Amino acid sequence: MRVAKVIGNIWATRKEEKLAGLKLLIVQPINIIDGTRERTPIVAADIIGAGVGETVIIVSGSSARSAAGDMGTPVDATVVGIVDDQEIDASLIE
């Protein structure tokens, strides 16, 4: 699992049939410790109703396909949670 910030929506009127009904978001993976950006933004299927500006938990690979409801769904990332808050013990960071 990774943490990301939702930075936008993406629409595709023509797409693979198994993507029908899935909301697609553009998410920016972030460092959970300091909130800095990691990597480039990616497209993730949203199964929980997240919105722009929210911090979310995403899964990838087979976990993303499973979360989307079918191992045959062609997704690489799926939003599975919205982060309400976090607490990090700085003394445990290496």
DOMILO-536324 format. One record per residue (C-alpha): residue in three letters; x, y, z. Coordinates in steps of 0.25 Angstrom, whole numbers, plus 5000, padded with zeros to 4 digits. Layout:
N
 code east north   up
  Ala    X     Y    Z
...
//
This chain:
94
 code east north   up
  Met 5000  5000 5000
  Arg 5004  5014 4997
  Val 4999  5028 5001
  Ala 4995  5038 4990
  Lys 4988  5051 4988
  Val 4977  5052 4979
  Ile 4980  5063 4969
  Gly 4970  5061 4958
  Asn 4959  5053 4951
  Ile 4960  5046 4937
  Trp 4949  5042 4928
  Ala 4949  5033 4916
  Thr 4936  5031 4908
  Arg 4943  5019 4901
  Lys 4950  5009 4909
  Glu 4951  4994 4912
  Glu 4937  4988 4916
  Lys 4943  4984 4930
  Leu 4946  4998 4933
  Ala 4931  5002 4931
  Gly 4925  5009 4944
  Leu 4939  5011 4950
  Lys 4942  5025 4954
  Leu 4957  5029 4950
  Leu 4965  5038 4958
  Ile 4979  5044 4956
  Val 4987  5042 4969
  Gln 5001  5047 4973
  Pro 5008  5037 4981
  Ile 5014  5044 4994
  Asn 5024  5041 5005
  Ile 5016  5038 5017
  Ile 5026  5044 5026
  Asp 5028  5058 5020
  Gly 5017  5059 5009
  Thr 5027  5061 4998
  Arg 5024  5056 4984
  Glu 5029  5042 4980
  Arg 5029  5038 4965
  Thr 5020  5043 4955
  Pro 5005  5044 4956
  Ile 4997  5031 4952
  Val 4983  5028 4949
  Ala 4975  5020 4959
  Ala 4962  5013 4960
  Asp 4953  5019 4971
  Ile 4944  5009 4978
  Ile 4941  5018 4990
  Gly 4937  5032 4985
  Ala 4950  5040 4988
  Gly 4951  5054 4983
  Val 4961  5064 4979
  Gly 4970  5069 4990
  Glu 4968  5057 4999
  Thr 4980  5048 5004
  Val 4977  5033 5000
  Ile 4982  5019 5001
  Ile 4985  5012 4988
  Val 4989  4998 4985
  Ser 4995  4993 4972
  Gly 4997  4980 4964
  Ser 4988  4968 4967
  Ser 4983  4975 4980
  Ala 4978  4986 4971
  Arg 4970  4977 4962
  Ser 4964  4969 4974
  Ala 4960  4982 4980
  Ala 4953  4986 4967
  Gly 4945  4974 4968
  Asp 4950  4965 4958
  Met 4964  4959 4955
  Gly 4961  4962 4941
  Thr 4959  4977 4942
  Pro 4971  4984 4935
  Val 4975  4993 4946
  Asp 4989  4996 4952
  Ala 4985  5004 4964
  Thr 4972  5005 4972
  Val 4968  5015 4983
  Val 4964  5007 4995
  Gly 4964  5017 5007
  Ile 4963  5032 5010
  Val 4973  5036 5021
  Asp 4966  5044 5032
  Asp 4978  5046 5040
  Gln 4992  5040 5043
  Glu 5002  5040 5055
  Ile 5016  5037 5053
  Asp 5026  5035 5064
  Ala 5038  5043 5059
  Ser 5048  5036 5069
  Leu 5046  5023 5061
  Ile 5050  5029 5048
  Glu 5063  5024 5043
//
